[in-house]
Amino acid sequence: MTPSRARGLLLAGLTSLLWGTVPVAVKIALPGFSPARLSFVRLLAGGALLGAVVRGFRRDARPPLAAAALGGLGLAANYALFAWGVALEGAGTSQILIQLASLFLVVLSVALLGERPSPRQYAGAALAVGGAVLVKCGAASGGERGPWGVVVLMVAGLSWACYAVVHKRLGRTHRSGGSMTWILLAAGLFSAPAAALAPRQVPDAVEIGAAAFLVINTVIAYWAFAEALRHVDASEAAVVTTLGPVFTVIALALAQGVGWGRIGSEPLTWNKLLGAGGVVAGVMLVVTSRRKPGRVPPVPS
């Protein structure tokens, strides 16, 4: 293994670790923030910080405003719906189900970008959907809340796919850092009305710390993924980052092992474990099936 490839895989692993901790941090922050307000803080602060880091505010880095607005709308819906899904289904189940966003991206790429899915992609999609069904059957909260948590998370995944299509098209003519900066800022503005109307809550120091972590996480994870793509193929990076649910389960196990009540209890059943394996394996089949994969946009969960 060359030093460059090793660096790329390590950066992709860092991205996977950071994305895997997102639902846990969201779960911690939610008692002090509504999903809409938490999304607003993450998006606007994350966009401002990213713009400062990658010089995304320069005139030549700004993408067309219509494209930034369209991508921002999809990202705003993704962030808010994912936070809502975590509140309904828990951190572990949400992180597994949100991986279906990659399947929605394939569907939209076929419909809007003229790409053709391969037989492996069809097989991967079927495996991932079957895994999602098993995950829901194995979720402890499934009998109480019915299918609503899954519906919310699937719409969140579809919203991310809409953002990703815009990001892919912008990537042909614009630098990724500048595009991402403006998309995040636009998403923050779209989140503002819902945040203003959300119930007022008073977060404590731990909840504020979790929200700050999510902002920093967005910037570092984006940078790490973008750097990883400079050293390894997008398909390799995507496979590594798909392991995010593993880090989520580890973080949950550690928190529950020390009896930290802020996380809550999410028992692991055999159905849930088998379903998680199906989702991860199916998504891996989807993202590795092309001979010349394009850059996979980062999932700012």
MOTA-V88280 format. One record per pair of residues at least 4 apart in sequence whose C-alpha atoms are under 8 Angstrom apart, sorted by the first residue. I is the first residue (numbers start at 1). GAP is how many residues later the second one is. If there is no record, write none. Layout:
I|GAP + I|GAP
This chain:
1|4 + 1|5 + 2|4 + 3|4 + 4|4 + 4|227 + 4|228 + 5|4 + 5|226 + 5|227 + 6|4 + 7|4 + 7|221 + 7|224 + 8|4 + 8|219 + 8|220 + 8|221 + 8|222 + 8|223 + 8|224 + 8|229 + 9|4 + 9|219 + 9|223 + 9|227 + 9|228 + 9|231 + 10|4 + 10|218 + 11|4 + 11|213 + 11|214 + 11|216 + 11|217 + 12|4 + 12|212 + 12|213 + 12|216 + 12|225 + 12|226 + 12|228 + 12|229 + 13|4 + 13|227 + 13|228 + 14|4 + 14|207 + 14|210 + 15|4 + 15|205 + 15|206 + 15|207 + 15|209 + 15|210 + 15|226 + 16|4 + 16|224 + 16|225 + 16|226 + 16|227 + 16|228 + 16|231 + 17|4 + 17|224 + 17|227 + 17|230 + 18|4 + 18|199 + 18|203 + 18|226 + 19|4 + 19|198 + 19|202 + 19|222 + 19|225 + 19|281 + 19|282 + 20|4 + 20|75 + 20|223 + 20|224 + 20|225 + 20|226 + 20|227 + 20|228 + 21|4 + 21|226 + 21|227 + 21|230 + 22|4 + 22|192 + 22|195 + 22|279 + 23|4 + 23|60 + 23|63 + 23|68 + 23|69 + 23|71 + 23|72 + 23|225 + 23|278 + 24|4 + 24|67 + 24|68 + 24|224 + 24|227 + 24|228 + 24|239 + 25|4 + 25|185 + 25|186 + 25|188 + 25|189 + 26|4 + 26|57 + 26|60 + 26|65 + 26|184 + 26|185 + 26|188 + 27|4 + 27|56 + 27|59 + 27|60 + 27|63 + 27|64 + 27|235 + 27|236 + 28|178 + 28|179 + 28|182 + 28|234 + 28|235 + 29|4 + 29|9 + 29|174 + 29|177 + 29|178 + 29|179 + 29|181 + 29|182 + 30|4 + 30|5 + 30|8 + 30|53 + 30|57 + 30|177 + 31|170 + 31|172 + 31|176 + 32|169 + 32|170 + 32|171 + 32|172 + 32|175 + 32|176 + 33|4 + 33|5 + 33|168 + 33|169 + 33|170 + 33|174 + 34|4 + 34|161 + 34|164 + 34|165 + 34|167 + 35|4 + 35|45 + 35|46 + 35|48 + 35|49 + 36|4 + 36|44 + 36|155 + 36|158 + 36|159 + 36|162 + 37|4 + 37|154 + 37|155 + 37|157 + 37|158 + 37|159 + 37|161 + 38|4 + 38|42 + 38|45 + 38|157 + 38|173 + 39|4 + 39|37 + 39|40 + 39|41 + 39|44 + 39|149 + 39|152 + 40|4 + 40|147 + 40|148 + 40|149 + 40|151 + 40|152 + 40|155 + 41|4 + 41|5 + 41|147 + 41|170 + 41|174 + 42|4 + 42|146 + 42|169 + 42|170 + 42|172 + 42|173 + 42|176 + 43|4 + 43|33 + 43|141 + 43|142 + 43|144 + 43|145 + 43|172 + 44|4 + 44|140 + 44|141 + 44|143 + 44|144 + 44|145 + 45|4 + 45|170 + 46|4 + 46|138 + 46|169 + 46|170 + 46|172 + 46|173 + 47|4 + 47|133 + 47|134 + 47|135 + 47|136 + 47|137 + 47|138 + 48|4 + 48|133 + 48|137 + 49|4 + 49|170 + 50|4 + 50|5 + 50|6 + 50|127 + 50|131 + 50|169 + 51|4 + 51|5 + 51|6 + 51|126 + 51|127 + 51|130 + 52|4 + 52|5 + 54|123 + 54|124 + 55|6 + 55|122 + 55|123 + 56|5 + 56|6 + 56|121 + 56|122 + 56|123 + 56|125 + 56|126 + 57|4 + 57|5 + 57|121 + 57|124 + 58|4 + 58|120 + 61|113 + 61|114 + 61|116 + 61|117 + 61|118 + 62|116 + 62|117 + 62|120 + 63|4 + 63|5 + 63|107 + 63|111 + 63|115 + 63|116 + 63|119 + 64|4 + 65|4 + 66|4 + 67|4 + 67|99 + 67|103 + 68|4 + 68|111 + 68|114 + 68|115 + 68|118 + 69|4 + 69|114 + 69|117 + 69|118 + 70|4 + 70|93 + 70|96 + 71|4 + 71|91 + 71|92 + 71|93 + 71|95 + 71|96 + 71|112 + 71|116 + 72|4 + 72|91 + 72|110 + 72|111 + 72|112 + 72|113 + 72|114 + 72|115 + 72|116 + 72|118 + 73|4 + 73|90 + 73|113 + 73|114 + 73|117 + 74|4 + 74|85 + 74|86 + 74|87 + 74|88 + 74|89 + 74|113 + 75|4 + 75|84 + 75|85 + 75|88 + 75|108 + 75|109 + 75|112 + 76|4 + 76|111 + 76|112 + 76|114 + 76|115 + 77|4 + 77|79 + 77|82 + 77|83 + 78|4 + 78|77 + 78|78 + 78|79 + 78|80 + 78|81 + 78|82 + 78|223 + 79|4 + 79|77 + 79|222 + 80|4 + 81|4 + 81|71 + 81|72 + 81|74 + 81|75 + 82|4 + 82|12 + 82|16 + 82|70 + 82|71 + 82|74 + 82|219 + 83|4 + 84|4 + 84|68 + 85|4 + 85|5 + 85|9 + 85|64 + 85|65 + 85|67 + 85|68 + 86|4 + 86|5 + 86|7 + 86|8 + 87|4 + 88|57 + 88|60 + 88|61 + 89|4 + 89|5 + 89|50 + 89|52 + 89|53 + 89|60 + 89|61 + 90|4 + 90|176 + 91|4 + 91|157 + 91|161 + 92|4 + 92|153 + 92|156 + 92|157 + 92|160 + 92|174 + 93|4 + 93|42 + 93|43 + 93|46 + 94|4 + 94|59 + 95|4 + 95|149 + 95|150 + 95|153 + 96|36 + 96|39 + 96|149 + 96|180 + 96|183 + 96|184 + 97|35 + 97|38 + 97|53 + 97|56 + 97|57 + 97|182 + 98|55 + 98|56 + 98|58 + 98|59 + 99|58 + 99|143 + 99|180 + 99|181 + 99|184 + 100|4 + 100|28 + 100|29 + 100|54 + 100|57 + 100|179 + 100|183 + 101|4 + 101|53 + 101|55 + 101|56 + 101|57 + 101|59 + 101|60 + 102|4 + 102|55 + 102|59 + 102|181 + 102|184 + 102|185 + 103|4 + 103|22 + 103|180 + 103|183 + 104|4 + 104|53 + 104|54 + 104|57 + 105|4 + 105|53 + 105|56 + 105|57 + 105|59 + 105|60 + 106|4 + 106|11 + 107|4 + 108|4 + 108|5 + 108|53 + 108|54 + 108|57 + 109|4 + 109|5 + 109|6 + 109|56 + 110|4 + 110|5 + 110|6 + 110|7 + 111|4 + 117|4 + 117|5 + 118|4 + 118|171 + 118|172 + 119|4 + 120|4 + 120|165 + 120|166 + 120|169 + 121|4 + 121|164 + 121|165 + 121|166 + 121|168 + 122|4 + 122|164 + 123|4 + 123|159 + 123|162 + 124|4 + 124|157 + 124|158 + 124|159 + 124|160 + 124|161 + 124|162 + 125|4 + 125|157 + 125|158 + 125|161 + 126|4 + 126|156 + 127|4 + 127|151 + 127|152 + 127|154 + 127|155 + 128|4 + 128|150 + 128|151 + 128|152 + 128|153 + 128|154 + 128|155 + 129|4 + 129|150 + 130|4 + 130|145 + 130|148 + 130|149 + 131|4 + 131|143 + 131|144 + 131|145 + 131|146 + 131|147 + 131|148 + 132|4 + 132|143 + 132|144 + 132|146 + 132|147 + 133|4 + 133|142 + 134|4 + 134|137 + 134|138 + 134|140 + 134|141 + 134|142 + 135|4 + 135|136 + 135|137 + 135|138 + 135|139 + 135|140 + 135|141 + 136|6 + 136|14 + 136|136 + 137|5 + 137|134 + 137|135 + 138|4 + 138|130 + 138|131 + 138|132 + 138|133 + 138|134 + 139|127 + 139|128 + 139|129 + 139|130 + 139|133 + 140|126 + 140|127 + 141|4 + 142|4 + 142|5 + 145|4 + 147|4 + 148|4 + 149|4 + 150|4 + 151|4 + 152|4 + 153|4 + 154|4 + 155|4 + 156|4 + 157|4 + 158|4 + 159|4 + 160|4 + 160|139 + 161|4 + 162|4 + 163|4 + 164|4 + 164|133 + 165|4 + 166|4 + 167|4 + 167|9 + 167|12 + 167|13 + 167|130 + 168|4 + 168|127 + 168|128 + 168|129 + 169|4 + 170|4 + 170|6 + 170|9 + 171|4 + 171|5 + 174|4 + 174|5 + 175|4 + 176|4 + 177|4 + 178|4 + 179|4 + 180|4 + 181|4 + 182|4 + 183|4 + 184|4 + 185|4 + 186|4 + 187|4 + 188|4 + 189|4 + 191|4 + 192|4 + 193|4 + 194|4 + 203|4 + 203|5 + 204|4 + 205|4 + 206|4 + 207|4 + 208|4 + 209|4 + 210|4 + 211|4 + 212|4 + 213|4 + 214|4 + 215|4 + 216|4 + 217|4 + 218|4 + 218|82 + 218|83 + 219|4 + 220|4 + 221|4 + 221|79 + 222|4 + 222|76 + 222|78 + 223|4 + 224|4 + 225|4 + 225|12 + 225|73 + 226|4 + 226|72 + 227|4 + 228|4 + 228|9 + 229|4 + 229|5 + 229|8 + 229|66 + 232|4 + 232|5 + 233|4 + 233|60 + 234|4 + 234|59 + 234|60 + 234|61 + 234|62 + 235|4 + 235|52 + 235|53 + 235|58 + 235|61 + 236|4 + 236|52 + 237|4 + 238|4 + 238|46 + 238|49 + 238|58 + 239|4 + 239|45 + 239|48 + 239|49 + 242|38 + 242|41 + 242|42 + 243|4 + 243|37 + 244|4 + 245|4 + 246|4 + 247|4 + 248|4 + 249|4 + 250|4 + 251|4 + 252|4 + 252|11 + 252|14 + 253|4 + 254|4 + 255|4 + 255|5 + 255|8 + 256|4 + 256|5 + 256|7 + 256|8 + 256|9 + 260|4 + 268|4 + 268|5 + 269|4 + 270|4 + 271|4 + 272|4 + 273|4 + 274|4 + 275|4 + 276|4 + 277|4 + 278|4 + 279|4 + 280|4 + 281|4 + 282|4 + 283|4 + 284|4 + 285|4 + 287|6 + 288|5
